[in-house]
Amino acid sequence: MTRTILAAAVLALTPALAMAECGWHQKNAAMTCADGMVYDADADACVKVTG
């Protein structure tokens, strides 16, 4: 019975952990743009700063 409860908990938490990982990746990408570049959330990439 304990194994069943543990397995159910793992299966229930897996999607939440996957979503948390995706959020971390987007924040990390914003911090790693090269000089003269800025993170564009719509494009999900670094773009050249104009102006």
N, CA and C of each residue as an Amber inpcrd file, in Angstrom:
protein
   153
   0.8180000  -1.1910000   0.0000000   0.0000000   0.0000000   0.0000000
   0.8670000   1.2620000   0.0000000   1.9560000   1.2450000   0.7370000
   2.8500000   2.3980000   0.7890000   3.4470000   2.6740000  -0.5950000
   3.8150000   1.6380000  -1.3130000   4.3690000   1.8200000  -2.6590000
   3.3390000   2.4460000  -3.5880000   2.0890000   2.0680000  -3.4580000
   1.0280000   2.6160000  -4.2980000   0.8500000   4.1080000  -4.0330000
   0.8510000   4.4960000  -2.7810000   0.7110000   5.9070000  -2.4200000
   1.9160000   6.6990000  -2.9210000   3.1070000   6.1710000  -2.7470000
   4.3200000   6.8360000  -3.2140000   4.3090000   6.9870000  -4.7400000
   3.9200000   5.9560000  -5.4480000   3.8580000   6.0160000  -6.9090000
   2.8270000   7.0430000  -7.3640000   1.6900000   7.0940000  -6.7000000
   0.6630000   8.0780000  -7.0520000   1.1660000   9.5020000  -6.8080000
   1.8880000   9.7060000  -5.7290000   2.4270000  11.0360000  -5.4240000
   3.4470000  11.4690000  -6.4710000   4.3070000  10.5580000  -6.8610000
   5.3110000  10.8720000  -7.8920000   4.6250000  11.2250000  -9.2040000
   3.6420000  10.4510000  -9.6020000   2.9370000  10.7170000 -10.8530000
   2.1620000  12.0360000 -10.7930000   1.6550000  12.3900000  -9.6370000
   0.9140000  13.6290000  -9.4930000   1.8400000  14.8410000  -9.5270000
   3.0630000  14.7210000  -9.0140000   3.9930000  15.8470000  -8.9410000
   4.8350000  16.0440000 -10.1960000   4.9420000  15.0500000 -11.0280000
   5.7920000  15.1400000 -12.2190000   5.4460000  16.3220000 -13.1240000
   4.1790000  16.5730000 -13.4800000   3.8800000  17.7260000 -14.3300000
   4.2400000  19.0570000 -13.6750000   4.0500000  19.1790000 -12.3790000
   4.4000000  20.4180000 -11.6820000   5.9010000  20.6720000 -11.7470000
   6.6880000  19.6280000 -11.5810000   8.1360000  19.7790000 -11.6640000
   8.5760000  20.1420000 -13.0800000   7.9330000  19.5900000 -14.0690000
   8.2740000  19.9000000 -15.4580000   7.9540000  21.3680000 -15.7720000
   6.8320000  21.8570000 -15.2880000   6.4790000  23.2660000 -15.5260000
   7.4420000  24.1920000 -14.8030000   7.8690000  23.8350000 -13.6220000
   8.8200000  24.6560000 -12.8780000  10.1490000  24.7310000 -13.6230000
  10.5740000  23.6550000 -14.2200000  11.8150000  23.6390000 -14.9830000
  11.7300000  24.5660000 -16.1840000  10.6130000  24.5920000 -16.8590000
  10.4470000  25.4700000 -18.0130000  10.5310000  26.9260000 -17.6020000
   9.9310000  27.2700000 -16.4960000   9.9990000  28.6440000 -16.0090000
  11.4130000  29.0610000 -15.6830000  12.1910000  28.1520000 -15.1120000
  13.5770000  28.4580000 -14.7880000  14.3730000  28.7060000 -16.0530000
  14.1330000  27.9290000 -17.0850000  14.8730000  28.0800000 -18.3350000
  14.6360000  29.4570000 -18.9370000  13.4110000  29.9240000 -18.9440000
  13.1120000  31.2290000 -19.5210000  13.7890000  32.3400000 -18.7270000
  13.7880000  32.2550000 -17.4070000  14.4610000  33.2690000 -16.6000000
  15.9620000  33.2180000 -16.8240000  16.5160000  32.0230000 -16.9520000
  17.9400000  31.8750000 -17.1760000  18.3290000  32.4620000 -18.5310000
  17.5160000  32.2670000 -19.5520000  17.8110000  32.7940000 -20.8810000
  17.8710000  34.3120000 -20.8480000  17.0320000  34.9380000 -20.0520000
  17.0210000  36.3930000 -19.9590000  18.3170000  36.9150000 -19.3600000
  18.9600000  36.1320000 -18.5360000  20.1760000  36.5770000 -17.8790000
  21.4230000  36.2770000 -18.6930000  21.3350000  35.5170000 -19.7670000
  22.5280000  35.0840000 -20.4800000  22.6670000  35.7010000 -21.8610000
  21.9540000  36.7790000 -22.1530000  22.1190000  37.4510000 -23.4450000
  23.4700000  38.1540000 -23.4800000  24.0680000  38.1950000 -24.6630000
  25.3650000  38.8450000 -24.8460000  25.2130000  40.3620000 -24.7520000
  26.3370000  41.0560000 -24.6260000  26.3190000  42.5160000 -24.6050000
  25.6890000  43.0430000 -25.8890000  24.8370000  44.0530000 -25.7570000
  24.1610000  44.6220000 -26.9100000  22.9140000  43.8640000 -27.3090000
  22.5700000  42.8330000 -26.5220000  21.3860000  42.0280000 -26.8050000
  20.4550000  42.1000000 -25.6010000  19.1710000  41.8860000 -25.8450000
  18.1860000  41.8570000 -24.7760000  17.2390000  40.6970000 -25.0340000
  16.7220000  40.1040000 -23.9580000  15.8260000  38.9630000 -24.1010000
  14.4430000  39.4270000 -24.5180000  13.9070000  38.8580000 -25.5820000
  12.5530000  39.1360000 -26.0630000  11.6930000  37.9220000 -25.7430000
  10.7650000  38.1010000 -24.7900000   9.9400000  36.9820000 -24.3420000
   9.0260000  36.4900000 -25.4670000   8.5520000  37.3890000 -26.3210000
   7.6760000  36.9710000 -27.4200000   8.4130000  36.0750000 -28.4020000
   9.6570000  36.4280000 -28.7050000  10.4590000  35.6340000 -29.6360000
  11.1780000  34.4890000 -28.9240000  11.2080000  34.5400000 -27.5770000
  11.9130000  33.5530000 -26.7600000  13.3700000  33.4390000 -27.1930000
  13.9820000  34.6280000 -27.4120000  15.3780000  34.6680000 -27.8450000
  15.9820000  36.0220000 -27.5480000  17.2940000  36.0950000 -27.6160000
  17.9730000  37.3730000 -27.4720000  17.9220000  38.1020000 -28.8060000
  17.6250000  39.3960000 -28.7540000  17.5820000  40.2150000 -29.9580000
  18.4760000  41.4270000 -29.7760000  18.9680000  41.9680000 -30.8740000
  19.8650000  43.1070000 -30.8450000  19.1200000  44.3620000 -30.3760000
  19.7530000  45.1210000 -29.5090000  19.1660000  46.3710000 -29.0180000
  19.3040000  47.4130000 -30.1120000  18.2270000  48.0980000 -30.4290000
  18.2740000  49.1500000 -31.4420000  18.0440000  50.5000000 -30.7790000
  18.6100000  51.5270000 -31.3800000  18.3700000  52.8770000 -30.8690000
  19.5270000  53.4610000 -30.2820000
